[in-house]
Each structure stands twice: as structure tokens, then as C-alpha cells.
């Protein structure tokens, strides 16, 4: 397979529309749609206009931050998914049901046979 080196600036290029990448544009559009859908529900809670704005802003920042933020060059939602997978669902300490010595018994050789064994000379 033929391979050629590419400059990093070409690899990291992102298509933009009006100064926003496609991902940012879709995220902002979905957040606006989410705000329009959530507005009647939030108004039924009889919140003041200022509190209503803070709640909508909090929801937008939370969802937008998870989708758009990057941690170590990876999107935040993939980072959080992997974090939960490896730190919350996997055990921190492995439980051993049987020790290795019991599971795989080692035959002790007499000294005479040990000195004649091929591995004995390899580590000498």
C-alpha cells in the first residue's frame, strides 16, 4: 500500500460554514430546537423570567460542553464513556480465586537433574 506524508495542517482541517464547523453548527441548531421544545415545559413550572433564562442557559452549556469540548484531543463524551468503562465498571482489584502455585503446580527437580537441565545453563 502506498503512503505519503501529509502536513498536520491538512489533517486537522475542518470544513466551516460562517465561521463554525459542521459539528458546531449542528450542535447549536439542536440546542436551539431543544430550547424551543423545553420552553413550554419550563414555563409550566411558573419560574421567573430570569430563572427561566438561567435554567435554559445551564442546559445549553451542559449539553453543548459535552458535545463540543475536547479532552486530550478527544471529544468529551468519548472521554467520559471510556472513563466510566475503565474506572467504574471494571474492578480496581482483581479477585483471584486460586493462587498461581495451586493452579499450575511446579515440579521440584533434584539438584543433580537441575544442574543437567538446559535452562540451568542458560541463566548461569
C-alpha positions in Angstrom: 0.0 0.0 0.0 1.4 3.4 -0.9 1.7 6.0 1.8 2.7 9.6 1.7 3.4 12.1 4.4 0.8 14.8 4.9 1.3 18.1 6.7 -0.5 18.3 10.1 -2.4 21.4 9.0 -4.1 19.4 6.2 -5.0 16.5 8.6 -6.6 18.9 11.1 -8.6 20.9 8.6 -12.3 21.2 9.4 -14.9 22.4 7.0 -16.5 25.6 8.1 -19.8 27.4 7.4 -20.0 31.0 8.6 -17.0 30.5 11.0 -18.5 27.4 12.6 -17.5 23.8 11.8 -20.3 21.4 10.8 -20.3 19.8 14.2 -20.7 23.2 15.9 -23.4 24.3 13.5 -25.4 21.1 14.1 -24.9 21.3 17.9 -26.1 24.9 18.0 -29.1 24.1 15.8 -30.1 21.2 18.0 -29.6 23.3 21.2 -32.0 25.9 19.8 -34.5 23.2 18.9 -34.1 21.8 22.4 -34.7 25.2 24.0 -37.9 25.7 21.9 -39.2 22.3 22.9 -38.3 22.7 26.6 -39.7 26.3 26.9 -43.4 25.3 27.4 -42.5 22.7 30.0 -40.3 25.1 31.9 -42.9 27.9 31.7 -45.4 25.4 33.3 -43.2 25.4 36.4 -44.1 29.1 36.9 -40.4 30.3 37.1 -39.5 33.9 36.9 -38.1 35.0 33.5 -34.6 35.4 35.0 -34.6 31.9 36.5 -36.0 30.5 33.3 -33.1 32.0 31.3 -30.6 30.6 33.8 -32.1 27.1 33.5 -32.1 27.2 29.7 -28.5 28.5 29.7 -27.4 25.8 32.1 -28.9 23.1 30.0 -27.3 24.5 26.8 -23.9 24.8 28.4 -24.1 21.3 29.8 -25.2 19.6 26.6 -23.0 21.9 24.3 -20.0 21.4 26.5 -20.3 17.7 26.5 -20.6 17.6 22.7 -18.1 20.3 21.7 -15.4 20.2 24.4 -12.2 18.2 23.8 -10.1 16.4 26.4 -6.6 15.4 25.2 -7.7 15.7 21.6 -10.8 13.5 22.0 -14.4 14.7 22.4 -15.6 14.9 25.9 -18.4 12.4 25.5 -16.0 9.7 24.3 -13.6 10.6 27.1 -16.4 10.2 29.7 -17.6 7.0 28.1 -14.1 5.5 28.3 -13.6 6.8 31.8 -16.8 5.2 33.0 -16.0 2.0 31.2 -12.5 1.5 32.7 -12.9 3.1 36.1 -16.5 2.5 37.2 -17.5 -0.8 35.6 -14.1 -2.6 35.8 -12.9 -3.8 39.2 -10.0 -1.9 40.7 -8.5 -5.0 42.3 -8.8 -8.3 40.6 -10.0 -11.2 42.8 -8.0 -14.3 42.4 -10.0 -17.5 43.1 -6.9 -19.7 43.2 -3.2 -18.9 43.6 -1.0 -19.5 40.6 1.0 -22.1 42.6 -2.1 -24.2 43.2 -3.4 -23.7 39.7 -0.1 -24.6 37.9 2.0 -26.8 40.2 5.7 -26.7 39.7 7.7 -30.0 39.9 10.8 -29.5 42.0 13.8 -31.1 40.4 16.6 -32.7 42.5 19.9 -30.8 42.4 21.5 -33.4 40.1 18.8 -33.1 37.5 18.6 -29.4 37.9 22.3 -29.0 37.0 21.8 -31.0 33.9 18.7 -29.1 32.8 19.1 -26.9 29.7 17.6 -23.8 31.3 20.0 -24.0 34.2 23.0 -23.4 31.9 21.2 -20.5 30.1 20.9 -18.4 33.3 24.3 -19.2 34.7 
